[in-house]
Amino acid sequence: MTGLSTKERAPSSGVGIKMMLLVGLISGVVAALSTLLVQSLLTPAPLKVATVDVTGLVTSEISRLQETGMDSAKAEAYAHVWGPLLDRSVQDIADEYRVVLLVSPSVVAGAPDLTAVLKERLDREVAAFQ
């Protein structure tokens, strides 16, 4: 044999176990931190809620059209253009602001009102269309 007694080999195996435990502990911490980092990078931020007063916008647009004296054929053609513009503008605002848009009567307390932003976009779109 090697001529070493059991007492002489024991400290060497103790250091090996401590080293393996230390490496295992460090590996576990690195894995946990890596998992948290990947989750934070891949998981989107939670969506927020905002409101728009679609009913008010539609009502004001109808009033505006009545004031201009637009005939029914033109008003119908305009409605076919304005409706899809409204849909697209609502979707664009929801995407840009990363919010779920609710119609104003279903307001959650403290939710921002983006009606002015929606109206501005619709006015811009309608002006560009005409």
N, C-alpha and C positions, 0 to 999 in steps of 0.2 A: 504494500500500500504506500501511501505518500508519507506516512509517518506523522501526520498531523492528528492531534487529538480532537475530540468533539468540541472542547472549549475554544480551540483556536479557530474553528470554522464558523462558529455561531455569529460573531459580530459581522462577518462578511455577508451572511444570508440576511441579517437584520437590515443592513444598509440596502440591500437589493429590494427588499419588500417596501421599505420606506420610499425608495426611488420610484418603484412601480406605482405606489399609492399617490405620490406627488405627480407623476406623469398622468395618471388616470384622472386626478382631480383637475389638473390644468386642462387636459383634453375636454373634460366635461364642461368646464367654464367657457372655453373657446367655442364649443359646439352650441351651448345655450346662447351665447352672445351672437354667434353667427345666425342662429335661427331667428332671434329677435330682429336682427338687422334685415334679414331677407323678408320677414313678415312686414316690417315697417315700410320697406321699399315697394313691395308688391301689393299690399293691401291699400285700396284707395281710402282717402279720408272720408269720414262719414258725411252723408249728404245733409244739407241744411234745408229748412223750409222757408219759403217766401210766398208772398201773395200778389195777385193782380186782380184788378176790378174789371173783368172782361165784360160784365153786364153794363157797367158805366161807359166803357169804351164803345160798345156796340150802340148803346142809346145815344151817345154824343155824336157818333158817326151818322146815325139815321137822322138826327136833328140837323146836322150840317148839310146832308144831302137834300133834305126838305127845304132848307133855306135857299139853296142854289137853284131850286126849281127844276131839278133833273127829271126828265120824263121816265116813265116806268121801264121802258126797254133799256135805257142807259143805266138806270139804277140796278136792274137785274144783272146786266153785264158787269157792272162795278162790284156787285156782291160776289160774283163768281171769282173775281180777282182778289177782293179784299179778304175773303174767308181763308184761302190758302196762305195769304200773306200773314194773317193773324196766327195761323197754325205754325208756320215756319218761324215767325218772330218769337213766339212763346218757346219753341224748342231751342232756338239759338240762345235766348236769355237763360234758360234752364242749364244749357251746356256751359255757357260762358261763366255764369255765376256759381255753377255747381250746386244748384238748388232744385228742390222739388217745388214746382209752382202750384199753389192752391188758389181756388177762386175765393175772393175776399170774404164772403159770408162764413166760410169755414176757417176763419183766422184762428191761429194758435197765438196766444198772447205773446207779444214781443217779436213776432215774425216781421221781417222787413217787407215793405210794400214796394214792388217794382213796377207799378202801373205806369208811372211817369216814363220809365225807361222803355216800356213796351209801346206807349203812345208815341214817343219820339222815333222809335224804329219804324213803326207803322207809317207815320207821317213821311219819313225819309223814303221808305219803299214806295208809297203811293206817289210821291212827287217824282221819283225816278221813273215810275211806270207811265206817268202821264206825258 
